[in-house]
Amino acid sequence: MSGDEHRMDRRDLLRVTAGAATALLVSPLARLARASDEPRPPGQSQPFDLQWRFWRGELNGAQGAAFDDSGWRVIDLPHDFSIEDLPPSTAASPETVVGPFTRASLGAAATGFTVGGEGWYRKRFSLPVRAGSRVELLFDGVYMNADVWLNGQLLATHGYGYTPWAVDLTGHLAASGENVLALRVRNTGQNSRWYSGSGIYRHVWLKVWPERTRVARWGIGIVTRQADAARADIELNVRVEEAGSSETISYRVLDATGHVVAAAAGAVNALSQHAMTILSPRLWSPASPSLYTLITELKRGDRLLDRAENTFGIRVIDFSAETGMTLNGVPTKLRGGCIHHDNGILGAMALDVAEERKVRLIKARGFNAVRPSHNPFSPAFLSACDRLGLLVVAETFDAWREHKLPEDYAALFEGAWQSDLESMVLSARNHPCIVMWSIGNEIPGRNTALGVETQWRLANEVHRLDPTRPVTAAINDFVGHPVRATAASARAGSSDTPDSASAIFLDLVGYNYKLGDYETDHARNPQRMFFGTESFPKDMAAIWELTERSPWLLGDFVWTAMDYLGEAGIGGSALLPEKLNRSSAPRLGTWPWVNAYCGDIDLIGEQKAPSRARDVVWGLSPLEILVQRPVPAGKADVPTTWGWHDEHGSWTWPGAEGQPLTIRLYAAGDRVELRLNDRLIANPSITQMGRLLRIEFNAVYEPGRLEAVAFLENREIARRELVTVGAPAALRLAPESPHSDAGRGGLSFVRIEVVDAKGRWVPDINKPIQLSIDGPAELIALGSASPFATGSLQSASSRTWDGRALAALRSKGRPGVVVITAAGEGLAAGTAQLRLT
Amino acid sequence: MYSRSSLESTLPVAPKYPPATSFEQPIVLPYPLRVGTLSVAELMANSAAWEIVVKYLPQLKLMVSSVMIKPHLGNMSVRGLMSFVSDPPPETLKSIDSELSQLPQPTPGVA
């Protein structure tokens, strides 16, 4: 079947369903809220993000249909009210509130001195009532403790802030067709060890079916049973709800060009399994993330009852204690980074473009895997990982029954773990990027009898829901006593094999910060398959030296690939008295730190010092030069436990003339030379870190040119230079893409840099800037990578940090040209254009 | 375009992770009373053992009282907890283990 036939088929669908099977959103507000009013096929997700009203604070009676919300703000989702500016402080010291940050935050350093609280959302919508139909709202994620009312009636509550959940509106819609939806969120107490965001921070979808019969929500599982370049055997597991005897179901698999490459059809059962074979498949991998689409249609005669589109990839992932992980038969190490879910200056808002940008940034730095910590991420993020090729360890919980914080997930666990686990696994199981499920991170109480039982219950439930992927958990430090599982409880094939209590029911074991145990544990437990679920950046060279020579070691995930809000100040370094002689500085974590600052990539997407060293470790670069920020006499720059020296790719240090500076070269060769203004610098201190050489030079600073050359066996392999740049002269704006979608989902990132008269970036400059925008886009975020609370992240006024800032502009929903201008005192203004189409 | 024929091949085959039948507590195997084989929480619960540990590492008394650390003591070893300050000398751990070995040893059984 050709692509044209596929398009014909879509038109047929619209004709069949128009007017009868599909509800239209017909109110004036709803027309604004939809890009198109064309009928949607039954069961297709309709965006439900636009034209909500929002109130931050506690209210009584706001769930009522007649409640007057005319004074509330109109907002479009995704929305995060914790990233919005707080009211100015009325306290004596005005610095206690800075933009969205406050020194009085209950979460304090953990949440980056942000504030949660209660928030209310209301939305009016029109939906004609069709007898016998089914209507459902799907929330991709709401943080947290959400209650939903329709026309004043409480329909649903959902506690966990990271799992998708649905509300059945059937039977509760107003006969008039005019409805009011109200939603309350309560992000209260100490419930998170990192920045969570607050509110409806992911998408909402409306789904309508003409009858009760449908393919169950997340009811299609697509599994690659076996595959190579010649052929792939695919298995479909499908669940249909309220089916009779007269329905039929059909499946078509489309390749990336829209051509049908496989098809099947059959009678409908509540649970059914189908096999399909695809010849000459394009296998999915990080290097070649080829995707297919399964189209499922449920019919009674010619009447279309449901239609589902599921994207999937064809790949086989296997694990072995002897040979590690293979992907389509190819040994593959997990070059991983842990991440939290916030998008930096956007807060937790999970706009698709922002989620994809994060994946793109991480992949560009050589990572092939991420561990979204410690909770399920958005569908948009996972889809981006599918499209761009980034492997994912999908994690559920940061706590089970025992609390880490007084109001964390442990308060919900007993009543919610099973449904949360189910929604995570079923909703995400078709993403080829997901290689394993993690049932928890550093879980308190995991070594007790109840903890071990819970480990089994969670792992076994995952195996029941998805028997195609292994289960892991991130284990820190003490792994429990040696135990042996009984035959009834054991993982397949492991009943005779002793292991430690924390690991006994895990298929793969995640080690947090246990590099020193890797080899001894492997010798002691050769059957155990494990990898680093968290590691310190400073250990990267040793970790990868060991990982690459140890087939049994699956890989490593550094904490973290990218900076994030919260866990303020765990990275970076501190100036301590030289004579203190500490190997690491204590955790900072005090106001005004708001950013963890332990990432390879900073909060706005720029590469940091540890990433430059990693480039050498991973072979992306043979040589990097970094220069230690000038250190006052008598002090030493001491990295924190998760930190790194305060070093930069810069030879512009005004004011440091005549002072000794430390220059560090990271090289893949066996010898380097360093010249300052053509004079050779001698007497370096050399540290061999696995295959990585770290060479430290001391030189008296003078402006000019610092040039390094790396050699391997007397052959030059790389040459790098740093040049002193001039004084700040102008602002330069650079959109990351010149085009953007004109719809409300369109989002554009614009990099802002301070440059000298020759157009060279001037580092280390913190200057106020003012942004103005002309055209059909609005500024939704402006800020820098500063780890400190410096001001609003949504105002048009901000500051550069290290000579840079980033703006995020959201399309207003219509095409046109957007002109952005940035001005700063003493700097020539910068402008840029975006075209929204 | 597609086929259901059963081609003979050696394709990479996806592993399966079937659920187990039912839960039964694992059997705990013998282990000695040592700083590396018990969590800090377990050592604290054994007053004679804890007395030995803090005799050599008195800083631990203060560390275990931290509200931040308390939830994690069941997952922490002495060495792991001490590493937040500085790694304890191996000879200190050996001395502690030597004294712990003189105490009644744990009884294996159900976890």
Interface residues (C-beta under 8 A of the other chain):
Chain A: V223 T224 R225 Q226 A227 D228 A230 R231 A232 D233 V260 V261 A262 A263 A275 M276 T277 I278 L279 V316 I317 D318 F319 T326 N328 G329 E402 H403 K404 E442 I443 P444 G445 R446 N447 T448 A449 G451 V452 E453 W456 R457 N460 E461 H463 R464 P467 T468 R469 P470 V471 I475 N476 D477 F478 G480 H481 P482 V483 R484 A485 T486 A488 S489 A490 R491 A492 P498 A501 S502 I504 D507 S583
Chain B: M1 Y2 S3 R4 S5 L7 S9 L11 P12 V13 A14 P15 K16 Y17 P18 P19 A20 T21 S22 F23 E24 Q25 P26 I27 V28 L29 P30 Y31 T37 S39 V40 P71 H72 G74 N75 M76 S77 G80 L81 S86 P106 V110 A111
